[in-house]
Amino acid sequence: MRVTRAKVAEHRRSILSSASRLFRERGFKDVGVAEIMQASGLTHGAFYGHFRSKADLADEACRDACAEGLERWLSSADLSDILDRYLTPAHRDDPASGCALSALGAEVARQSPELQKSYAEGLKSFIAAMERHMEDGTPEARHRQALSVLAAMVGALTMARGVAGGDPELSAEILDTVRREIRDYFGA
């Protein structure tokens, strides 16, 4: 029985979605192809009809996760809206559905140059999206501000996740403090 093109595209989308979620939740090394395919509702054998390798899938899943997050940012009314959704305990506690920049950052540093390039492209897109919310100065100044705010946000989320189980109060303090400081500085 032949599978329609629409069904092939649906299967590929399911694989990408499962991989993106699992990679953000547990990292590239701790997730196998068999697990991704099972989460997709497909057989392990079907994998190679869609991707050449796990590395190929990881690259596409990284791009997919960045695009998903960017879509949410672009729908945000302003910087305050982004801060209120990003620097929260709910986002901290759900890396599988959250920001790829934070969830995959340390992982990407140990991956192929191709995957690092995809991550860099995603990062540049987030910086450009953040620049829309920077109102003062030259385009270069807005770019520097956007980069600084994004680095503070991703860093805060990463640190808050790192201590959430061992010191929940510190985790909450990190999120609250960085959110307030950015808001105060930019009047958001």
N, C-alpha and C positions, 0 to 999 in steps of 0.2 A: 504494500500500500504506500503510495507516494504522499509525501507531506507537502502541503501547499507552501508557497513562499510566505504567506501571512503567518502560518504556523511556525515556520523556521524562524521568522523574525520574533515571534512571541517567545519561542524557546530561548533564543539568544538574549532577549530582554530579561527573561526570568533568571538566566544564568548570571548575567551582569548584576542584576539587582541583588541576588543572593550573595555573590562574591563581594560586592561592595559593602554590604551589611556585615558579613562575616569578617572581612579583612579589617574594617574599622573597629569591630568588636574585639578581635583577638590577634590581629597582625597577620602578616603574610606567611610566616613560617609555621604558625600553629593551625593553619587551615589547609586541608588537603582538597584535591580535585574531587575525590569521591564524596566528601561532605558537602561541597558546593553543589554537586549534581543532585545529591539526595535532597538538599534544601530547595532545589529548583524543581523537584518532582520529575527528574529525568534520570536516565541510566548513566553510569560512568562512561560507557562506550560512546554515548552521544557527544561527549565533550569535544573530541577532535574533529567533529563535523563543524564546529563553531570557532574553535581557537587552536592555534598551533601548539601552545604550551601554557603552563600555569603562569609563566612570566608575561606572556602576551595578554592573558586574562587580567592579571594584576595591573598591567598598564592601562587597559581599557576601563577596568573597575575604578581605578584612581581618577581617571578623567571623568567618568560617569558620576562619581561621588562629588567631585568638585563642581560639576555642572549642576547637580541637584542642589547643593548648598548655595551656589551663586544665584540660582533661580529664586530661592527664598529671600536672599539679600536684596535682589533687584525689586522684589515686591514690597520691601520695607519702605515705609513713608519717610523715615528719617533715622539719624544715628541713634536716637533714644530708643526707637523701636528695635533696632538691631541689638543694642546693649541689653534690652529687657528680655530678648529671646536667647541671646548667646551666653551671657554670664549668669546662668541660673543653675540651681541644683538639678533640675530636670534634664537640662542639656548635659551637664557633667555626668549624670548617672546613666546616660543612654548613648554611648559612643557609636553604637551600631547605626543609629539614625542621625547622628550628629555630624559635626564639621570634620571633613576629611583632613583639613590642614592640621588640626590638633591630633586627631586619632592616628594619622599615618605619618606625621612628621619625623619622629625618631626612626620609624621603620624604613621610610624612604631613603634615609641616609645610608642604609646598608644594602640598597637594591641597585639594579642596573642603571647606567646612565640614561637609558631610554625612559625608565620609570621616573627617574629624577627630573627629566625634562618635562614629562607630563605633569608632575607635581608643580614644577616651576611655572608652567603655563597656567595651571589652575590658580596658583598664588597670584600671578600677575592680574588675572581676571578679578580676584577678590580685591586687590589693591585698587584697580580701576573703579570697581563698584564703590569702594569706600571713598575714593576721591570725590564722588558726586555729593558726599555729605560734608565735605570740607569747604568752608565758605570764604575764608580769608586768604589773601596773598596771591602770589603768582601760581601758575600751574605747577612749577617745580616745588614751591612751598606746600601746596595742597598734596602733591605726591608724597613728599616727606612726612607730612602729618598723617596721611592715610596709612603709610607703611608703619609708622610708629604706633598708631592706634591698633592696627591689625596685629602687630607683633605683641603688644600688651594684652590684647584679648586672647590670642591663641596661647600665649605663655601662661596667662592666668588660668585658663581652662585646663591646660596640661598640668600645671602645678596643683590645682584644686582636685583633679582626678587622682593625682599621685598620692595625696594625703587623705582622701575622703574616708577610707576605711580605718586608718590609723589615728587620725585627728580630725574628726568631722567639723569641729569648731574652727580650726585653722582653714579648712577647705572653704567653709562658708565665708570666713573673713576675707580670703583672697578674692572670691567672686564679688562680694559686696564692695570691697575697697577699690578694686580696679574699675568696677562699673561707676562708682561715685566719682572717682578721680577723673575719669574720661569725661563724664557728664559735666563736672564742674569746670574743667579746662575748656571744653568746647561749648558750654552752655546748652547741652543737649537735654 
